């Protein structure tokens, strides 16, 4: 049960195959979700904050 095993997740990664253990649709969906989260975080951090003006007393 390791790198050479076709039924284990590690073996499928090594061989480069997909199947029940390593479903291609689920992997693509997860990568798409992660990519969308990164873009929203990056745009939120990119906006410069306006400095607050203090009123003179």
C-alpha positions in Angstrom: 0.0 0.0 0.0 2.2 2.8 -1.2 3.5 4.5 -4.3 3.2 1.5 -6.6 -0.3 0.6 -5.5 -2.9 1.6 -8.2 -5.8 1.7 -5.7 -4.3 4.0 -3.1 -4.3 7.8 -3.5 -0.5 8.1 -3.2 -0.1 5.4 -6.0 -2.5 7.2 -8.2 -0.5 10.4 -7.8 2.7 8.6 -8.6 1.2 6.9 -11.7 -0.8 9.9 -12.7 -4.1 8.2 -13.1 -7.6 9.2 -11.9 -10.5 7.1 -10.5 -12.7 6.6 -7.5 -10.0 7.4 -5.0 -8.7 10.4 -6.9 -11.7 11.9 -8.7 -10.8 14.4 -11.4 -14.0 16.4 -11.2 -13.6 16.9 -7.4 -10.0 17.9 -7.8 -10.9 20.5 -10.4 -13.8 21.9 -8.4 -11.6 22.2 -5.3 -8.9 24.0 -7.3 -11.5 26.4 -8.7 -12.8 27.2 -5.3 -9.3 27.9 -3.9 -8.4 30.1 -6.9 -11.6 32.2 -6.5 -10.8 32.7 -2.8 -7.3 33.9 -3.6 -8.5 36.5 -6.1 -11.1 37.9 -3.7 -8.5 38.2 -0.9 -6.0 39.8 -3.3 -8.5 42.4 -4.5 -9.6 43.2 -0.9 -6.0 43.8 0.2 -5.1 45.8 -3.0 -7.5 48.7 -2.2 -5.7 51.5 -0.4 -7.3 52.8 2.7 -8.2 56.5 2.9 -6.6 58.4 5.7 -9.0 59.8 8.2 -9.0 63.6 8.6 -9.2 65.0 12.1 -11.2 68.1 12.7 -9.3 71.1 14.2 -10.5 72.1 17.6 
